[in-house]
């Protein structure tokens, strides 16, 4: 289920219609399939994507491995990190 910025339900196509960049943040593998679907939809529309996988050194390597695998083919920028401040740095670098 997607929610628009106003909190109402939304479709993926509607949300991507005016997007120029999509940033996906993962802390576990829970949404790996969704990240793959979103990344593919962005790729098909030519929308720039970035992915950030957060966790401690062990989590990035193991608990979020499916998230990394899901994001890798679609994210122009993919950053595994243990520092939550990297979210701000990534958004700043992308000028989001």
Backbone as ProteinMPNN parsed JSONL, in Angstrom:
{"seq_chain_A": "XXXXXXXXXXXXXXXXXXXXXXXXXXXXXXXXXXXXXXXXXXXXXXXXXXXXXXXXXXXXXXXXXXXXXXXXXXXXXXXXXXXXXXXXXXXXXXXX", "coords_chain_A": {"N_chain_A": [[0.837, -1.179, 0.0], [0.681, 2.084, -0.96], [1.198, 5.405, 0.157], [0.379, 8.743, -0.427], [1.899, 12.021, -0.184], [0.023, 13.458, 1.189], [-1.099, 11.597, 2.799], [-3.15, 10.039, 1.858], [-4.288, 7.15, -0.052], [-2.317, 5.965, -2.806], [-1.164, 5.409, -6.181], [1.631, 3.675, -7.594], [2.386, 4.588, -10.132], [1.201, 7.151, -10.162], [2.629, 8.435, -8.111], [5.21, 8.398, -9.137], [4.986, 9.933, -11.391], [5.672, 12.676, -11.345], [8.184, 12.632, -10.33], [11.684, 13.221, -10.041], [13.816, 12.127, -8.845], [14.399, 9.277, -6.804], [14.818, 8.116, -3.577], [15.788, 5.362, -1.792], [15.7, 3.875, 1.348], [16.989, 1.401, 3.36], [16.788, -0.727, 6.194], [16.652, -3.298, 6.797], [15.861, -6.543, 5.397], [13.173, -6.562, 4.95], [11.574, -5.08, 3.084], [12.585, -5.761, 0.593], [11.584, -6.891, -1.835], [9.708, -4.972, -2.573], [11.408, -2.777, -2.915], [12.835, -3.637, -5.138], [10.784, -3.694, -7.081], [10.06, -0.972, -7.097], [12.523, 0.175, -7.848], [12.83, -0.936, -10.428], [10.599, 0.19, -11.733], [11.332, 2.882, -11.644], [13.669, 2.816, -13.205], [12.581, 2.098, -15.703], [11.25, 4.454, -16.288], [13.227, 6.288, -16.42], [14.039, 7.609, -14.115], [16.171, 8.988, -11.733], [17.796, 7.066, -9.253], [18.648, 6.322, -5.858], [20.162, 4.418, -3.306], [20.307, 3.565, 0.117], [21.626, 1.562, 2.536], [21.234, 0.894, 5.777], [22.823, -0.04, 8.827], [24.56, -1.825, 11.461], [27.987, -2.908, 11.136], [27.764, -5.73, 10.85], [25.02, -6.117, 10.236], [24.674, -4.765, 7.772], [26.113, -6.398, 6.137], [24.837, -8.906, 6.363], [22.051, -9.119, 7.469], [20.731, -7.336, 5.848], [21.232, -8.143, 3.298], [19.559, -9.028, 1.191], [18.202, -6.69, 0.643], [20.278, -5.088, -0.349], [20.896, -6.599, -2.644], [18.462, -6.324, -4.026], [18.403, -3.578, -4.523], [20.748, -3.036, -5.928], [20.741, -3.458, -8.889], [19.287, -1.259, -9.73], [19.802, 1.18, -8.472], [21.513, 4.093, -8.983], [23.297, 5.222, -7.267], [24.542, 3.5, -4.574], [24.789, 2.931, -1.255], [26.115, 1.238, 1.35], [25.97, 1.556, 4.831], [26.848, 2.346, 8.237], [26.244, 4.606, 9.493], [23.802, 6.779, 10.399], [23.727, 9.471, 9.733], [24.491, 9.565, 7.148], [22.214, 9.492, 5.602], [21.231, 12.119, 5.548], [23.458, 13.313, 4.346], [23.442, 12.056, 1.822], [20.965, 12.904, 0.773], [21.469, 15.641, 0.693], [23.602, 15.723, -1.137], [22.261, 14.89, -3.404], [20.618, 16.964, -3.692], [17.991, 17.008, -2.724]], "CA_chain_A": [[0.0, 0.0, 0.0], [1.413, 3.347, -1.017], [0.531, 6.605, 0.657], [0.894, 9.991, -0.964], [2.393, 12.962, 0.815], [-1.127, 13.9, 1.977], [-1.536, 10.48, 3.617], [-4.149, 9.236, 1.161], [-3.729, 6.064, -0.86], [-1.758, 6.417, -4.078], [-0.597, 4.369, -7.03], [3.042, 3.879, -7.907], [2.458, 5.414, -11.336], [0.899, 8.537, -9.795], [3.719, 8.979, -7.304], [6.409, 8.562, -9.966], [4.696, 10.793, -12.542], [6.376, 13.962, -11.273], [9.452, 12.433, -9.61], [12.938, 13.3, -10.785], [14.749, 11.287, -8.108], [13.815, 8.445, -5.75], [15.811, 7.636, -2.627], [15.289, 4.231, -1.021], [16.495, 3.623, 2.541], [16.678, 0.083, 3.93], [17.461, -1.103, 7.441], [16.556, -4.758, 6.862], [15.406, -7.128, 4.137], [11.708, -6.639, 4.962], [10.961, -4.504, 1.896], [13.457, -5.994, -0.564], [10.785, -7.091, -3.053], [9.142, -3.661, -2.926], [12.506, -1.949, -3.418], [13.121, -4.112, -6.49], [9.692, -3.218, -7.926], [10.2, 0.474, -7.215], [13.717, 0.445, -8.65], [12.547, -1.273, -11.826], [9.677, 1.202, -12.253], [12.121, 4.103, -11.856], [14.549, 2.57, -14.35], [11.763, 2.144, -16.919], [10.835, 5.831, -16.519], [14.417, 7.134, -16.473], [14.118, 8.398, -12.887], [17.393, 8.727, -10.98], [17.564, 6.386, -7.986], [19.753, 6.148, -4.923], [19.819, 3.508, -2.221], [21.143, 3.603, 1.304], [21.334, 0.428, 3.406], [21.772, 1.228, 7.094], [22.947, -1.089, 9.832], [25.937, -1.911, 11.939], [28.822, -3.646, 10.191], [27.243, -7.078, 10.64], [23.714, -6.054, 9.582], [24.805, -4.388, 6.372], [26.629, -7.551, 5.411], [24.027, -10.118, 6.41], [20.612, -8.934, 7.659], [20.173, -6.533, 4.759], [21.823, -8.569, 2.023], [18.52, -9.061, 0.154], [17.943, -5.293, 0.278], [21.384, -4.679, -1.231], [20.706, -7.301, -3.91], [17.304, -5.735, -4.698], [18.701, -2.206, -4.935], [21.944, -2.952, -6.767], [20.56, -3.259, -10.332], [18.499, -0.077, -10.077], [20.257, 2.406, -7.823], [22.732, 4.683, -9.552], [24.149, 5.371, -6.096], [24.179, 2.519, -3.544], [25.716, 3.138, -0.153], [25.914, 0.534, 2.617], [26.561, 2.399, 5.861], [26.424, 2.176, 9.618], [26.077, 5.96, 10.017], [22.52, 7.35, 9.998], [23.955, 10.802, 9.178], [24.665, 9.427, 5.704], [20.931, 9.789, 4.952], [21.245, 13.567, 5.312], [24.519, 13.594, 3.374], [22.994, 11.591, 0.509], [19.907, 13.822, 0.31], [22.135, 16.91, 0.385], [24.362, 15.537, -2.376], [21.305, 14.788, -4.507], [19.85, 18.22, -3.654], [16.578, 16.674, -2.52]], "C_chain_A": [[0.878, 1.237, 0.0], [0.55, 4.471, -0.47], [1.19, 7.819, 0.029], [1.336, 10.9, 0.159], [1.263, 13.481, 1.704], [-1.68, 12.791, 2.869], [-2.58, 9.6, 2.977], [-3.494, 8.141, 0.339], [-3.32, 6.593, -2.227], [-1.293, 5.208, -4.875], [0.864, 4.694, -7.291], [3.192, 4.797, -9.114], [2.194, 6.88, -11.009], [2.049, 9.172, -9.031], [4.977, 9.227, -8.136], [6.217, 9.554, -11.109], [5.48, 12.106, -12.509], [7.727, 13.848, -10.562], [10.648, 12.58, -10.544], [14.018, 12.458, -10.121], [13.97, 10.51, -7.046], [14.959, 7.933, -4.891], [15.162, 6.532, -1.801], [16.246, 3.976, 0.137], [16.049, 2.3, 3.139], [17.457, -0.112, 5.217], [17.408, -2.607, 7.654], [16.101, -5.25, 5.495], [13.897, -7.095, 3.973], [11.059, -6.117, 3.68], [11.751, -4.73, 0.621], [12.669, -6.156, -1.863], [10.171, -5.772, -3.518], [10.217, -2.746, -3.502], [12.862, -2.344, -4.843], [12.06, -3.6, -7.458], [9.801, -1.721, -8.158], [11.399, 0.837, -8.08], [13.497, 0.166, -10.116], [11.629, -0.237, -12.459], [10.412, 2.515, -12.522], [13.021, 3.962, -13.076], [13.774, 2.687, -15.658], [11.352, 3.563, -17.284], [12.017, 6.796, -16.6], [14.565, 8.039, -15.257], [15.377, 7.993, -12.129], [17.044, 8.083, -9.646], [18.835, 6.314, -7.158], [19.271, 5.232, -3.812], [20.816, 3.622, -1.094], [20.702, 2.457, 2.201], [22.032, 0.684, 4.728], [21.816, 0.018, 8.001], [24.351, -1.064, 10.384], [26.723, -2.782, 10.962], [28.31, -5.035, 9.873], [25.941, -7.039, 9.863], [23.83, -5.709, 8.109], [25.257, -5.588, 5.557], [25.698, -8.74, 5.362], [22.533, -9.841, 6.462], [19.972, -8.15, 6.517], [20.717, -6.948, 3.396], [20.791, -8.635, 0.902], [18.164, -7.648, -0.288], [19.032, -4.787, -0.667], [21.217, -5.317, -2.606], [19.553, -6.701, -4.707], [17.613, -4.346, -5.249], [19.81, -2.118, -5.977], [21.659, -2.734, -8.254], [19.914, -1.926, -10.707], [19.023, 1.225, -9.506], [21.558, 2.89, -8.457], [23.77, 4.884, -8.463], [23.654, 4.359, -5.068], [25.228, 2.567, -2.453], [25.34, 2.285, 1.049], [26.639, 1.318, 3.706], [26.065, 2.02, 7.24], [26.136, 3.528, 10.268], [24.772, 6.575, 9.504], [22.657, 8.75, 9.401], [24.158, 10.742, 7.668], [23.369, 9.668, 4.943], [20.892, 11.268, 4.588], [22.281, 13.913, 4.246], [24.1, 13.201, 1.962], [21.927, 12.528, -0.047], [20.494, 15.185, -0.054], [22.881, 16.809, -0.942], [23.436, 15.467, -3.594], [20.446, 16.043, -4.652], [18.352, 17.971, -3.577], [16.025, 17.49, -1.384]], "O_chain_A": [[1.726, 1.403, 0.877], [-0.671, 4.473, -0.623], [2.416, 7.909, -0.036], [1.159, 10.574, 1.333], [1.505, 13.897, 2.837], [-2.631, 13.02, 3.616], [-2.875, 8.521, 3.49], [-2.295, 8.19, 0.065], [-3.904, 7.549, -2.737], [-1.059, 4.132, -4.326], [1.277, 5.851, -7.217], [4.04, 5.689, -9.112], [2.886, 7.761, -11.52], [2.402, 10.324, -9.281], [5.725, 10.167, -7.865], [7.194, 9.971, -11.731], [5.907, 12.592, -13.557], [8.341, 14.862, -10.232], [10.623, 12.123, -11.686], [15.017, 12.113, -10.75], [13.01, 11.018, -6.467], [15.94, 7.39, -5.397], [14.116, 6.74, -1.187], [17.456, 3.874, -0.062], [14.862, 2.101, 3.395], [18.619, 0.277, 5.327], [18.036, -3.134, 8.572], [15.972, -4.467, 4.553], [13.383, -7.556, 2.953], [10.063, -6.688, 3.237], [11.606, -3.971, -0.337], [13.062, -5.603, -2.89], [10.121, -5.492, -4.716], [9.968, -2.022, -4.465], [13.161, -1.481, -5.669], [12.395, -3.121, -8.542], [9.65, -1.251, -9.286], [11.303, 1.706, -8.947], [13.928, 0.944, -10.967], [11.853, 0.173, -13.598], [10.141, 3.184, -13.519], [13.123, 4.882, -13.887], [14.251, 3.302, -16.612], [11.128, 3.857, -18.458], [11.827, 7.991, -16.824], [15.15, 9.118, -15.354], [15.624, 6.807, -11.908], [16.099, 8.508, -8.979], [19.945, 6.252, -7.689], [18.103, 5.273, -3.426], [22.019, 3.758, -1.318], [19.535, 2.383, 2.586], [23.261, 0.694, 4.803], [20.942, -0.847, 7.943], [25.228, -0.379, 9.858], [26.133, -3.339, 10.037], [28.412, -5.479, 8.729], [25.751, -7.824, 8.934], [23.145, -6.309, 7.28], [24.829, -5.769, 4.417], [25.755, -9.52, 4.411], [21.804, -10.287, 5.576], [18.778, -8.301, 6.258], [20.659, -6.171, 2.444], [21.121, -8.323, -0.242], [17.857, -7.424, -1.459], [18.737, -4.134, -1.668], [21.38, -4.645, -3.625], [19.645, -6.579, -5.928], [17.134, -3.983, -6.323], [19.804, -1.218, -6.817], [22.303, -1.87, -8.849], [19.98, -1.507, -11.863], [18.7, 2.291, -10.033], [22.566, 2.184, -8.463], [24.969, 4.736, -8.697], [22.472, 4.358, -4.725], [26.403, 2.284, -2.688], [24.343, 2.573, 1.712], [27.795, 1.703, 3.527], [24.989, 1.44, 7.388], [25.819, 3.592, 11.456], [24.647, 6.861, 8.313], [21.791, 9.176, 8.637], [24.015, 11.754, 6.982], [23.406, 10.012, 3.762], [20.56, 11.629, 3.459], [22.013, 14.711, 3.348], [24.372, 13.931, 1.009], [21.983, 12.904, -1.218], [20.049, 15.811, -1.016], [22.799, 17.712, -1.774], [23.789, 15.929, -4.68], [19.661, 16.176, -5.591], [17.556, 18.618, -4.257], [14.848, 17.361, -1.047]]}, "name": "protein", "num_of_chains": 1, "seq": "XXXXXXXXXXXXXXXXXXXXXXXXXXXXXXXXXXXXXXXXXXXXXXXXXXXXXXXXXXXXXXXXXXXXXXXXXXXXXXXXXXXXXXXXXXXXXXXX"}
